[in-house]
Amino acid sequence: MNLMINIKLPFEDPVIVFSLVLFVIFFAPIILKKLKLPGIIGLILSGVLIGPHCFGLLANNSSIDLFGKVGLIYIMFLAGLEIDINDFIKNKYQSIIFGILTFSVPFSIGCLISFYLFHLSIPSAIIVAILFSTQTLVAFPIISKMGITKNRAVTATIGGTIITDTLVLLVLTIITNFKGGELNYQFWVKEGISLSVFAFIILWILPLVSKWFFKKYSK
């Protein structure tokens, strides 16, 4: 009797994909903890192993992209909860300077290397340079576990990361519309209005709503 099991990779069934992701989330940190390594490293290594460039168990589709974005947003949310907002405001200029430097220096180096060494066009060189400039708070769980989240350097890094990612998204939007031939007067007006509304909501509306919410429901 011949029993043949036909396994098609990468997995496409949503139940299998979701189960595999949950398995990695639960067991990868436990295994790495036995090796005395941070759990976040286990998640990163597991993602590489089951991804399309290693064992190919999962494809790089919209579902996996969603998991990644939700994970990064959740880490930034935890960072925002754990930092001292008064200390953050007190040292806001350090965050601004750090964010501008961590964006401009790698971005400039990336543009020069891409343009002069690899002979890419200016728009393509800028897109490649963006990869040098962006950063995330993927190491924040390690910092949190060490109990140094209130350190001034950590606070400045979190603020700088927010500024850096905002600048990266802004440059990416500009260069994308430039390559699409849509970088006209209407684009700049639309972007200016969008940034103004976004800044108004983040700097004024959101703090008022948050203050009202915690005052009303924290009892």
Sequence and secondary structure as in RCSB ss.txt:
>XXXX:A:sequence
MNLMINIKLPFEDPVIVFSLVLFVIFFAPIILKKLKLPGIIGLILSGVLIGPHCFGLLANNSSIDLFGKVGLIYI
MFLAGLEIDINDFIKNKYQSIIFGILTFSVPFSIGCLISFYLFHLSIPSAIIVAILFSTQTLVAFPIISKMGITK
NRAVTATIGGTIITDTLVLLVLTIITNFKGGELNYQFWVKEGISLSVFAFIILWILPLVSKWFFKKYSK
>XXXX:A:secstr
        SS   HHHHHHHHHHHHHHHHHHHHHTT  HHHHHHHHHHHHSTTTT SS   HHHHHHHHHHHHHH
HHHHHHHS HHHHHHTHHHHHHHHHHHHHHHHHHHHHIIIIIS   HHHHHHHHHHHH    TTHHHHHHHT TT
SHHHHHHHHHHHHHHHHHHHHHHHHHHHHTT  SHHHHHHHHHHHHHHHHIIIIIHHHHHHHHHHHH  
